[in-house]
Structure formats: C-alpha cells, structure tokens
Amino acid sequence: MATSAPDQLTPRAREIVNAARELLEEGGIEALSMRRIGQRLGIRAPSIYKHLPDKDALEAAIISTGFDEQAALFEAALEQPDPLGALARAYRDFGREHPHLYRLMTDRTLNRELLVPGSEERAALPLYKATGENMNLARAAWAFGHGMTILELNNRFPPDADLDAAWEHGIAAFRPDTTTQKRGRKHE
C-alpha cells in the first residue's frame, strides 16, 4: 500500500507540528486551527500549507510523534522485570499526562496512510513482545488498557474506586502463559 506520508518532516514542518502540539496540549482538539498555529509561529496561516498539505496531514504528523514517544516508553518497559506491568503503567501515564494527544490518537478513525511509516508499528511492537508474541492477547491487552485509560480520563469511575488495583488485576489476566499462548495462536 502506498503512503502519502513523508518519511521525515522538514525542519519548518517540525516547528509547525510542535506549535500545534502545544496548542493541542493547552486546549484540546478544538484549539487546533491553522490560524492559531500561524499566530503562535508569527506566520500567516496559508504559509503552513507549504509544509503540510492540510489539517489531516498536520494531525497525522502529531499522532506520529505521539507514537514515537510511546514507542520509546514502551521499549524501555520491555527492559523491566515485569514488562507487561511496566508497559501498562507507561500507557496509563502517557494518557494521563497527555490527555488531548491521547484522545487525538485514539478517538476516531486512524488514517494510517498519512502517518510517518512505521510509527504505529514501532509503538505496538513492545506490547506484542510483552504478551509472548500472541497477537490476539496483545490486542485484548491493548483494548483493556485503552478502556481503562479513557474511562479514567472521562472521570467515569466512582471517586472511591481503586484504579491501581483494577489495573493490576486486569493486567494479571493478560500475562502470557503457555495455555493462553497456545489457545490464542490457533486464531492468529
């Protein structure tokens, strides 16, 4: 499949993406406008289109940088004694520290053709490894982690809920063992 994403951003495009990311972190997706980005950089909004063709490309570039950040965190988690637990903590922390970016990355259809090639795959690979290279188990663990993260970000748990315990209990269910791996591989 051909991709319309650049392999690398130009220095000016990177400045635009960084300014957009700041606006996103400060005010959410509603704060992302070419006019505001231009104001932040001291340029006219139409100048942005010389570096990124449209808002979809801008959002994909922001998402790609988010995947790169996650990948670095997740790769480091693989070095821990409990890689799956460390990965879950890194995932949860990323969502809590960057809630607007997290939502941009996960709340709608992902236009993979616009992403920097390999960015999503690099972020996903540590989870695949941490689940014993069982794709079904990795997907189930990601779905659990995403569900917990978005529910926490949306304040959907009761105030007295012990979320740390819920995370630990849930992740324990996804730790690979030979029975789960054999059962899951039949359906890969």
N, C-alpha and C positions, 0 to 999 in steps of 0.2 A: 504494500500500500504506500502510495506516495504521500509525502508530508509537505505541508506548506509552511511549516515552522522553520525558522532559521536555526542552524546548528549553534550559533552563538550570536549574542546581541552586540551591536556596535556600542562603543562607549557612551554615545549620546542616548541610544535606546535604553541602555542600562540606567542612566540618570533618570530617564522618564519613568522607567519601571520602579526605581527606588522612590521617586516622589509620589507615584501612585500608591505604592505600598504604604508610605507614611500616611497618606490621606485615608486609605482603607483602614489602617490600624486605629486612626483617630476617630473616624466617623462611620465606619461600615461601608457597605457596598454603595449606599446612597451618596456617599461623599466622592465617589469616583466619577469625575467628569473631566473631559478634556480641557474645559475652561479652567477648572480648579488646578489641574496639573500644570497647565501653562502658567497660571498665576504663581504657583509655587516655584516654578523654574525661571520666571521672568521672561517667558516667551509667549508668543501668540499660539492659541490652541491649534490652528491649522498646521503649524510647524511640526507638531507631533506626528502628523500623518506621513511625513518624510521618513520617519524612522519605524513607525508601526502603522500598518495599513488601516486598522480600525480598532474599536473598543474590544472586540472579541480577541484580537491578537494581543492587545495590552493585558487583558485578563488572563489569557493563556500564559503569557510571559510571567505574570505574577504567580500563577499557580505552579509553573515550572520551578520558580525559585523556591516556593514553599516545599515542593517535592525534594529539591536538592537539600534544603535544610533538614527535612525529615530524614532523608537518607543518611545524612551524617550522624544524626542522633541514633537512628535505628542500627546503623553499622556498629556504633560504639556499644550499643546494648548487647550485641552478639558476643562481646568480649566478657560480659559479666557472668558470674556463676549460674544465675537464673536468667538466661537470655529472654525467654518469653515474658517473664515478670518485668524485667528491665525495659523491654520494648513497650509493654503496655503502659508503664509509668511514663515513658518518653512520649508516647502517643497522647495520653491524657494531658500531660503537662503542656505539650505543644498546643493542643486545643484550648486549654485554659489561658495560656499566655498570648495566644493569637486568635481570639475567637472570630474576628471578622475574616481573617485569612482562612481559617478552618472552614467557615461556612462557604466562602467563595470556592474552596477546593472540593466541597462535598455536597452542597445543597442542590445542585442542578446537574443536568447532563454535562458530561465532560467531553469537550471537543478535542479528542486525542490528536487529531491531525495538526492542531495548532500548537501543541506542546513542544518544548525542546525535546528532540528524540532521546529516548532512554531515561528521561527524568522520572516518569511514573514507575517504570520497571525497576529502577535503582532503589526507589523508596519501598517498593513491595518485596524485593528480594530478601531482606533480613527476616521478615515475618515468615516467608516460605521456608527459610532455613531453620528458624526457631521452632517451627511446627513439624520438624522431621521431614521436610520436603514433601509434605502432603498438601496438595493444592486445595482440596476441599476443607481440610482442617484450617488452613491459613485463611481461606475466605470466611469461614464461620467465626474464627477468632477476630478478624477484622470487623465483621458485622457486629459482634458483641462490643468491641471497643468503640466503634462509631456510635452505636446506640447509647452506650453509657455516656460517652462524651457529649453528644448532642443533647441528651436529656439533662445532663448536668449544666450545660451552657444555658439551656432554656429554663432552668430552675424548676424542673418537673418532679424532683424527688421531695418527699416531706422534709421539713427542716431538721428533724432528728435522725434522718437516715445516715447510717454509717457507710458512706460510699467507698471508703478504703477497704472495708471488709467485703463489700459487694464485688469490687474489682478483684480482690484476691480470690474470692470464691469462684467467680466466673472464669478467671484465667486458669485456675487449677483444673477446670473442666476441659481446657484446651491444651494442656500439656501433653505432648505426644507420648504414646506408649505403643508397644508392638501391636496390640489388639486394634487400637484405633487406626494406626497406620495401615495395617493390612486391610481393614474394612474400608477405609477411605480410598485406598489406591484402586480398589475394584471399580470405583466410579469415576476415576480421573479420565 
